[in-house]
Amino acid sequence: MSTIANVEMAAAWDGSEGEHWTEHADHYERAAGFSWQRLLDAVPIGSRDVVLDVGCGTGRSTRDAARIAASGSALGVDLSARMLEHARQAAEREGLSNIRFQQADAQVFPFPENAFDIALSSFGAMFFADPTAAFTNIAGALRRDGRLALLAWRELARNEWLTAVRTALAIGRQLPEPPPGVPGPFGLADAEHVRRVLGAAGFVDIRLDAVEEPTVLGVDADDAFAFVSTVGVTKGLTQDLDPDSEARALEALRRTLIEHETDAGVLFAASAWLITGRAGA
Ligand SMILES: C[S@@+](CC[C@H](N)C(=O)[O-])C[C@H]1O[C@@H](n2cnc3c(N)ncnc32)[C@H](O)[C@@H]1O
């Protein structure tokens, strides 16, 4: 891999997190499906566009972008070798030839300058230790007036998919809240922070629009339980419990998932920002 600035994130994503995301790619890609469609509707990709997908993971978004930019191309970058391997194989199966994947830290990777028409990310741009440096790097890869379109979670309290899982697994314990503004799922949750960072990185016409679309954790409660009971959050919140308490916590999780079962799958409210901007002069 090329130079890495985000060493701890690389250890997680190129390690156990990436393994889990690869094994459960269908679940994760389905979970982000509604909001990803909102990004595509709001920021149309042109048929000749050259697209950069930041933190592309298993590459569903990169493949969609390559399909739409049929006379252009798409490059997906990510820290995880396993997720990228999954992405490459899926692109090959789908017969996409205008697509490439690169294992890289988007904060420091030497992208070609002024090369991309659009840089997008589906929940892959919240993890930078130095977001201003990262977005400056991404801005330099965009041509003048090139577009930026990011999905990123709003604060925890607005995201029932996580608060409900945490409440179930807490079994009465007081859990620490993820601190705002630190690299992680809520790293771009604060609107003022996002405006400051993107402005300092040279973006203009910065907008944050709320995307309130449900997230699907499984096709039914059993499917959702098989998925959610093995995610990193669940492992983290159960690892210090004795066996009886762990069994109670997992039973509480199962009940929560059953309560959210609908004909359209196991649905939870979710709230993200669609962050858009243009690369300045
Ligand atoms: C929450 S996952 C989202 C994956 C994918 N975009 C999706 O929607 O399924 C975050 C992704 O961002 C990647 N990532 C985190 N920090 C990164 C960095 N500095 N450079 C490149 N990718 C990064 C991770 O490896 C991971 O695949």
The ligand as an SDF file (V2000), in Angstrom:
LIG
                    3D

 27 29  0  0  0  0  0  0  0  0999 V2000
  -18.3790    2.9370    6.8220 C   0  0  0  0  0  0  0  0  0  0  0  0
  -17.3610    2.1920    5.5990 S   0  0  0  0  0  0  0  0  0  0  0  0
  -18.2350    2.6320    4.0970 C   0  0  0  0  0  0  0  0  0  0  0  0
  -17.8730    1.7360    2.9310 C   0  0  0  0  0  0  0  0  0  0  0  0
  -18.6580    1.9750    1.6400 C   0  0  0  0  0  0  0  0  0  0  0  0
  -18.4500    3.3030    1.1010 N   0  0  0  0  0  0  0  0  0  0  0  0
  -20.1190    1.6880    1.8320 C   0  0  0  0  0  0  0  0  0  0  0  0
  -20.9440    2.6060    1.7630 O   0  0  0  0  0  0  0  0  0  0  0  0
  -20.4590    0.4880    2.0190 O   0  0  0  0  0  0  0  0  0  0  0  0
  -15.9980    3.2960    5.6000 C   0  0  0  0  0  0  0  0  0  0  0  0
  -14.9200    2.9640    4.6030 C   0  0  0  0  0  0  0  0  0  0  0  0
  -14.0000    4.0550    4.5490 O   0  0  0  0  0  0  0  0  0  0  0  0
  -12.6960    3.5370    4.4170 C   0  0  0  0  0  0  0  0  0  0  0  0
  -11.7330    4.5370    4.8940 N   0  0  0  0  0  0  0  0  0  0  0  0
  -11.6190    5.0420    6.1450 C   0  0  0  0  0  0  0  0  0  0  0  0
  -10.6040    5.9240    6.2070 N   0  0  0  0  0  0  0  0  0  0  0  0
  -10.0730    5.9870    4.9580 C   0  0  0  0  0  0  0  0  0  0  0  0
   -8.9670    6.6890    4.3970 C   0  0  0  0  0  0  0  0  0  0  0  0
   -8.2190    7.5150    5.1310 N   0  0  0  0  0  0  0  0  0  0  0  0
   -8.6810    6.5120    3.0760 N   0  0  0  0  0  0  0  0  0  0  0  0
   -9.4230    5.6400    2.3300 C   0  0  0  0  0  0  0  0  0  0  0  0
  -10.4680    4.9330    2.8130 N   0  0  0  0  0  0  0  0  0  0  0  0
  -10.7810    5.0980    4.1130 C   0  0  0  0  0  0  0  0  0  0  0  0
  -12.7180    2.2540    5.2370 C   0  0  0  0  0  0  0  0  0  0  0  0
  -11.6850    1.3790    4.8750 O   0  0  0  0  0  0  0  0  0  0  0  0
  -14.1170    1.7160    4.9470 C   0  0  0  0  0  0  0  0  0  0  0  0
  -14.1430    0.8210    3.8850 O   0  0  0  0  0  0  0  0  0  0  0  0
  1  2  1  0
  2  3  1  0
  2 10  1  0
  3  4  1  0
  4  5  1  0
  5  6  1  0
  5  7  1  0
  7  8  2  0
  7  9  1  0
 10 11  1  0
 11 12  1  0
 11 26  1  0
 12 13  1  0
 13 14  1  0
 13 24  1  0
 14 15  1  0
 14 23  1  0
 15 16  2  0
 16 17  1  0
 17 18  1  0
 17 23  2  0
 18 19  1  0
 18 20  2  0
 20 21  1  0
 21 22  2  0
 22 23  1  0
 24 25  1  0
 24 26  1  0
 26 27  1  0
M  CHG  2   2   1   9  -1
M  END
$$$$
